[in-house]
Amino acid sequence: MNLATETSKPDMEEGLLAVISAETARVRPRFQRQFQPPPWTSFSPREVRIENASIQHGTHEKLDRQIADSFEAAKEQIFEDGRESEFSRALMRLVNEYSVDAVAGLANLIIEEKVNPEIAAEALRWLGQIDHPASYLLRRWLLERSLHCSSARVRDGATLGLAFLDDPHAITYLRQAIEQEQVPELRADMEQVLMQLESAERCHFS
């Protein structure tokens, strides 16, 4: 894997933790308890996140099982551009039911490349289309981060997801991805989405 295009695992964990914490605080203010490890301990960001998840939401075993089952079932499905599939409908149900927890579970599988790239790409495309404001920031973060996955298919899915999202916030991330992209066709697609987002940004400030 190209080290220039790969964010270290600790950096990924810290980024994910920050976004999850911000989203949880925003959409779930009723949860007040937070696990704050003493400064002399060596808890990792992942351990802190897991501890807080246990405090606030109980275990995520049911959610993890549902996500895993959805990805497993998707292996037998055929995806068509622009058309819903059983997998995409399952994905939307999970996000609607579990909000940021579902997106965090997906992020763990996609960014750490634990799932089939074609299915991961399909998930990213639909994460850009889902109308779910509460998980918006985390979905956007996942799409931006996935531009640097090792699979070109996953990077393509992230690019399409960002095109659907149409958020100029991704401009900087797309520029970085374009500089590093080695697949000409995919680089051209990224450049097209970049132009779309730059146009949206100009319209916003005009």
C-alpha positions as YAML, in Angstrom:
chain: A
units: angstrom
residues:
- id: 1
  name: MET
  ca: [0.00, 0.00, 0.00]
- id: 2
  name: ASN
  ca: [1.34, 3.47, -0.87]
- id: 3
  name: LEU
  ca: [2.40, 5.15, 2.35]
- id: 4
  name: ALA
  ca: [1.72, 8.56, 0.83]
- id: 5
  name: THR
  ca: [-1.94, 7.75, 0.47]
- id: 6
  name: GLU
  ca: [-2.48, 5.90, 3.72]
- id: 7
  name: THR
  ca: [-3.46, 7.67, 6.94]
- id: 8
  name: SER
  ca: [-2.05, 5.91, 10.00]
- id: 9
  name: LYS
  ca: [-4.44, 3.89, 12.10]
- id: 10
  name: PRO
  ca: [-4.07, 6.15, 15.19]
- id: 11
  name: ASP
  ca: [-4.84, 9.23, 13.06]
- id: 12
  name: MET
  ca: [-7.89, 7.49, 11.60]
- id: 13
  name: GLU
  ca: [-9.10, 6.53, 15.07]
- id: 14
  name: GLU
  ca: [-8.64, 10.05, 16.43]
- id: 15
  name: GLY
  ca: [-10.45, 11.57, 13.46]
- id: 16
  name: LEU
  ca: [-13.33, 9.16, 13.78]
- id: 17
  name: LEU
  ca: [-13.51, 9.67, 17.53]
- id: 18
  name: ALA
  ca: [-13.67, 13.45, 17.13]
- id: 19
  name: VAL
  ca: [-16.47, 13.32, 14.57]
- id: 20
  name: ILE
  ca: [-18.47, 10.74, 16.52]
- id: 21
  name: SER
  ca: [-18.10, 12.76, 19.73]
- id: 22
  name: ALA
  ca: [-19.24, 15.96, 18.03]
- id: 23
  name: GLU
  ca: [-22.22, 14.27, 16.39]
- id: 24
  name: THR
  ca: [-23.26, 12.43, 19.53]
- id: 25
  name: ALA
  ca: [-23.10, 15.63, 21.57]
- id: 26
  name: ARG
  ca: [-25.17, 17.44, 18.98]
- id: 27
  name: VAL
  ca: [-27.96, 14.92, 18.38]
- id: 28
  name: ARG
  ca: [-28.03, 13.15, 21.74]
- id: 29
  name: PRO
  ca: [-27.67, 15.86, 24.42]
- id: 30
  name: ARG
  ca: [-29.55, 13.76, 26.97]
- id: 31
  name: PHE
  ca: [-26.48, 11.60, 27.50]
- id: 32
  name: GLN
  ca: [-24.31, 13.36, 30.07]
- id: 33
  name: ARG
  ca: [-21.97, 10.67, 31.34]
- id: 34
  name: GLN
  ca: [-18.62, 10.53, 29.61]
- id: 35
  name: PHE
  ca: [-15.68, 8.28, 30.35]
- id: 36
  name: GLN
  ca: [-12.63, 10.51, 30.80]
- id: 37
  name: PRO
  ca: [-9.49, 8.46, 31.51]
- id: 38
  name: PRO
  ca: [-6.98, 9.96, 33.96]
- id: 39
  name: PRO
  ca: [-4.07, 11.64, 32.13]
- id: 40
  name: TRP
  ca: [-1.55, 9.16, 33.50]
- id: 41
  name: THR
  ca: [-3.30, 6.17, 31.88]
- id: 42
  name: SER
  ca: [-2.71, 4.88, 28.36]
- id: 43
  name: PHE
  ca: [-6.22, 4.45, 27.01]
- id: 44
  name: SER
  ca: [-6.29, 4.68, 23.22]
- id: 45
  name: PRO
  ca: [-8.94, 6.78, 21.42]
- id: 46
  name: ARG
  ca: [-10.60, 3.54, 20.35]
- id: 47
  name: GLU
  ca: [-10.79, 2.29, 23.96]
- id: 48
  name: VAL
  ca: [-12.30, 5.58, 25.11]
- id: 49
  name: ARG
  ca: [-14.86, 5.46, 22.30]
- id: 50
  name: ILE
  ca: [-15.82, 1.90, 23.15]
- id: 51
  name: GLU
  ca: [-16.16, 2.74, 26.83]
- id: 52
  name: ASN
  ca: [-18.38, 5.74, 26.10]
- id: 53
  name: ALA
  ca: [-20.44, 3.68, 23.69]
- id: 54
  name: SER
  ca: [-21.05, 1.16, 26.46]
- id: 55
  name: ILE
  ca: [-22.03, 3.87, 28.91]
- id: 56
  name: GLN
  ca: [-24.36, 5.71, 26.56]
- id: 57
  name: HIS
  ca: [-25.84, 3.08, 24.31]
- id: 58
  name: GLY
  ca: [-25.19, -0.33, 25.76]
- id: 59
  name: THR
  ca: [-23.45, -2.91, 23.60]
- id: 60
  name: HIS
  ca: [-23.57, -2.69, 19.82]
- id: 61
  name: GLU
  ca: [-23.57, -6.40, 19.25]
- id: 62
  name: LYS
  ca: [-26.99, -6.32, 17.58]
- id: 63
  name: LEU
  ca: [-25.98, -3.48, 15.27]
- id: 64
  name: ASP
  ca: [-22.65, -5.08, 14.38]
- id: 65
  name: ARG
  ca: [-24.44, -8.32, 13.58]
- id: 66
  name: GLN
  ca: [-26.97, -6.54, 11.35]
- id: 67
  name: ILE
  ca: [-24.21, -4.71, 9.47]
- id: 68
  name: ALA
  ca: [-22.25, -7.92, 8.99]
- id: 69
  name: ASP
  ca: [-25.37, -9.75, 7.82]
- id: 70
  name: SER
  ca: [-26.12, -6.97, 5.31]
- id: 71
  name: PHE
  ca: [-22.63, -7.16, 3.81]
- id: 72
  name: GLU
  ca: [-22.79, -10.94, 3.68]
- id: 73
  name: ALA
  ca: [-26.17, -10.93, 1.91]
- id: 74
  name: ALA
  ca: [-24.90, -8.31, -0.54]
- id: 75
  name: LYS
  ca: [-22.38, -10.80, -1.94]
- id: 76
  name: GLU
  ca: [-25.26, -12.47, -3.80]
- id: 77
  name: GLN
  ca: [-26.71, -9.22, -5.16]
- id: 78
  name: ILE
  ca: [-26.14, -7.37, -8.42]
- id: 79
  name: PHE
  ca: [-25.82, -3.59, -8.12]
- id: 80
  name: GLU
  ca: [-27.07, -1.27, -10.83]
- id: 81
  name: ASP
  ca: [-26.16, 2.42, -11.00]
- id: 82
  name: GLY
  ca: [-28.89, 4.65, -9.66]
- id: 83
  name: ARG
  ca: [-31.17, 1.81, -8.59]
- id: 84
  name: GLU
  ca: [-31.91, 0.73, -5.05]
- id: 85
  name: SER
  ca: [-30.89, -2.76, -3.99]
- id: 86
  name: GLU
  ca: [-31.72, -4.91, -0.99]
- id: 87
  name: PHE
  ca: [-28.36, -3.86, 0.39]
- id: 88
  name: SER
  ca: [-28.98, -0.13, -0.03]
- id: 89
  name: ARG
  ca: [-32.40, -0.42, 1.58]
- id: 90
  name: ALA
  ca: [-30.88, -2.33, 4.51]
- id: 91
  name: LEU
  ca: [-28.22, 0.36, 4.79]
- id: 92
  name: MET
  ca: [-30.81, 3.13, 4.94]
- id: 93
  name: ARG
  ca: [-32.80, 1.26, 7.58]
- id: 94
  name: LEU
  ca: [-29.70, 0.90, 9.74]
- id: 95
  name: VAL
  ca: [-28.81, 4.58, 9.47]
- id: 96
  name: ASN
  ca: [-32.37, 5.63, 10.21]
- id: 97
  name: GLU
  ca: [-32.53, 3.35, 13.24]
- id: 98
  name: TYR
  ca: [-29.03, 3.70, 14.69]
- id: 99
  name: SER
  ca: [-27.89, 7.08, 13.29]
- id: 100
  name: VAL
  ca: [-24.19, 7.84, 13.89]
- id: 101
  name: ASP
  ca: [-23.62, 4.44, 15.48]
- id: 102
  name: ALA
  ca: [-24.45, 2.73, 12.19]
- id: 103
  name: VAL
  ca: [-22.16, 5.03, 10.21]
- id: 104
  name: ALA
  ca: [-19.36, 4.48, 12.72]
- id: 105
  name: GLY
  ca: [-19.77, 0.73, 12.31]
- id: 106
  name: LEU
  ca: [-19.62, 1.08, 8.54]
- id: 107
  name: ALA
  ca: [-16.58, 3.34, 8.80]
- id: 108
  name: ASN
  ca: [-14.70, 0.73, 10.79]
- id: 109
  name: LEU
  ca: [-15.32, -1.91, 8.12]
- id: 110
  name: ILE
  ca: [-14.68, 0.30, 5.09]
- id: 111
  name: ILE
  ca: [-11.65, 2.30, 6.23]
- id: 112
  name: GLU
  ca: [-9.91, -0.71, 7.70]
- id: 113
  name: GLU
  ca: [-10.77, -2.55, 4.46]
- id: 114
  name: LYS
  ca: [-12.45, -5.52, 6.09]
- id: 115
  name: VAL
  ca: [-15.20, -5.91, 3.47]
- id: 116
  name: ASN
  ca: [-15.54, -6.59, -0.24]
- id: 117
  name: PRO
  ca: [-14.52, -3.41, -2.16]
- id: 118
  name: GLU
  ca: [-17.51, -3.55, -4.51]
- id: 119
  name: ILE
  ca: [-19.94, -3.70, -1.59]
- id: 120
  name: ALA
  ca: [-18.03, -0.98, 0.26]
- id: 121
  name: ALA
  ca: [-18.27, 1.22, -2.83]
- id: 122
  name: GLU
  ca: [-22.01, 0.63, -3.04]
- id: 123
  name: ALA
  ca: [-22.35, 1.62, 0.62]
- id: 124
  name: LEU
  ca: [-20.40, 4.83, 0.04]
- id: 125
  name: ARG
  ca: [-22.52, 5.80, -2.95]
- id: 126
  name: TRP
  ca: [-25.69, 5.47, -0.91]
- id: 127
  name: LEU
  ca: [-24.23, 7.18, 2.14]
- id: 128
  name: GLY
  ca: [-23.92, 10.26, -0.05]
- id: 129
  name: GLN
  ca: [-27.59, 10.07, -1.03]
- id: 130
  name: ILE
  ca: [-29.28, 9.28, 2.28]
- id: 131
  name: ASP
  ca: [-31.39, 12.11, 3.69]
- id: 132
  name: HIS
  ca: [-30.39, 11.86, 7.35]
- id: 133
  name: PRO
  ca: [-29.19, 15.17, 8.86]
- id: 134
  name: ALA
  ca: [-28.16, 13.71, 12.23]
- id: 135
  name: SER
  ca: [-25.41, 11.57, 10.65]
- id: 136
  name: TYR
  ca: [-24.39, 14.09, 7.98]
- id: 137
  name: LEU
  ca: [-20.98, 15.12, 9.36]
- id: 138
  name: LEU
  ca: [-19.89, 11.55, 10.00]
- id: 139
  name: ARG
  ca: [-21.06, 10.39, 6.58]
- id: 140
  name: ARG
  ca: [-19.16, 13.25, 4.96]
- id: 141
  name: TRP
  ca: [-16.04, 12.41, 6.97]
- id: 142
  name: LEU
  ca: [-16.25, 8.77, 5.91]
- id: 143
  name: LEU
  ca: [-16.60, 9.70, 2.24]
- id: 144
  name: GLU
  ca: [-13.66, 12.11, 2.40]
- id: 145
  name: ARG
  ca: [-11.47, 9.59, 4.21]
- id: 146
  name: SER
  ca: [-12.38, 6.80, 1.78]
- id: 147
  name: LEU
  ca: [-10.82, 8.75, -1.09]
- id: 148
  name: HIS
  ca: [-7.52, 7.29, 0.16]
- id: 149
  name: CYS
  ca: [-8.48, 3.63, 0.47]
- id: 150
  name: SER
  ca: [-6.26, 1.21, -1.42]
- id: 151
  name: SER
  ca: [-9.09, -0.05, -3.67]
- id: 152
  name: ALA
  ca: [-9.84, 2.06, -6.76]
- id: 153
  name: ARG
  ca: [-13.40, 0.77, -6.62]
- id: 154
  name: VAL
  ca: [-13.82, 2.12, -3.08]
- id: 155
  name: ARG
  ca: [-12.26, 5.45, -4.06]
- id: 156
  name: ASP
  ca: [-14.71, 5.62, -6.95]
- id: 157
  name: GLY
  ca: [-17.63, 4.95, -4.60]
- id: 158
  name: ALA
  ca: [-16.41, 7.71, -2.29]
- id: 159
  name: THR
  ca: [-16.13, 10.11, -5.23]
- id: 160
  name: LEU
  ca: [-19.68, 9.38, -6.34]
- id: 161
  name: GLY
  ca: [-20.93, 9.71, -2.76]
- id: 162
  name: LEU
  ca: [-19.35, 13.15, -2.51]
- id: 163
  name: ALA
  ca: [-20.91, 14.12, -5.83]
- id: 164
  name: PHE
  ca: [-24.33, 13.24, -4.42]
- id: 165
  name: LEU
  ca: [-23.56, 15.08, -1.19]
- id: 166
  name: ASP
  ca: [-22.56, 18.19, -3.19]
- id: 167
  name: ASP
  ca: [-20.76, 19.77, -0.23]
- id: 168
  name: PRO
  ca: [-17.84, 22.14, -1.00]
- id: 169
  name: HIS
  ca: [-16.23, 21.06, 2.27]
- id: 170
  name: ALA
  ca: [-14.81, 18.10, 0.33]
- id: 171
  name: ILE
  ca: [-12.89, 20.30, -2.15]
- id: 172
  name: THR
  ca: [-9.60, 20.15, -0.25]
- id: 173
  name: TYR
  ca: [-9.84, 16.37, 0.14]
- id: 174
  name: LEU
  ca: [-10.62, 15.86, -3.52]
- id: 175
  name: ARG
  ca: [-7.65, 18.00, -4.56]
- id: 176
  name: GLN
  ca: [-5.37, 15.88, -2.40]
- id: 177
  name: ALA
  ca: [-6.85, 12.67, -3.81]
- id: 178
  name: ILE
  ca: [-6.46, 13.90, -7.39]
- id: 179
  name: GLU
  ca: [-2.76, 14.61, -6.83]
- id: 180
  name: GLN
  ca: [-2.23, 11.05, -5.65]
- id: 181
  name: GLU
  ca: [-4.61, 9.15, -7.94]
- id: 182
  name: GLN
  ca: [-2.85, 6.76, -10.35]
- id: 183
  name: VAL
  ca: [-5.92, 5.56, -12.29]
- id: 184
  name: PRO
  ca: [-6.53, 8.02, -15.17]
- id: 185
  name: GLU
  ca: [-10.27, 7.35, -15.49]
- id: 186
  name: LEU
  ca: [-10.84, 7.72, -11.77]
- id: 187
  name: ARG
  ca: [-8.71, 10.86, -11.62]
- id: 188
  name: ALA
  ca: [-10.87, 12.33, -14.39]
- id: 189
  name: ASP
  ca: [-14.03, 11.48, -12.42]
- id: 190
  name: MET
  ca: [-12.58, 13.13, -9.32]
- id: 191
  name: GLU
  ca: [-11.74, 16.23, -11.35]
- id: 192
  name: GLN
  ca: [-15.32, 16.36, -12.62]
- id: 193
  name: VAL
  ca: [-16.70, 16.20, -9.09]
- id: 194
  name: LEU
  ca: [-14.19, 18.83, -7.99]
- id: 195
  name: MET
  ca: [-15.47, 21.17, -10.70]
- id: 196
  name: GLN
  ca: [-19.05, 20.52, -9.51]
- id: 197
  name: LEU
  ca: [-18.18, 21.38, -5.91]
- id: 198
  name: GLU
  ca: [-16.18, 24.47, -6.88]
- id: 199
  name: SER
  ca: [-19.18, 25.65, -8.89]
- id: 200
  name: ALA
  ca: [-21.44, 25.05, -5.89]
- id: 201
  name: GLU
  ca: [-19.04, 27.02, -3.71]
- id: 202
  name: ARG
  ca: [-19.04, 29.98, -6.12]
- id: 203
  name: CYS
  ca: [-22.83, 29.97, -6.20]
- id: 204
  name: HIS
  ca: [-22.93, 29.94, -2.42]
- id: 205
  name: PHE
  ca: [-20.75, 33.05, -2.10]
- id: 206
  name: SER
  ca: [-22.15, 34.94, -5.09]
...
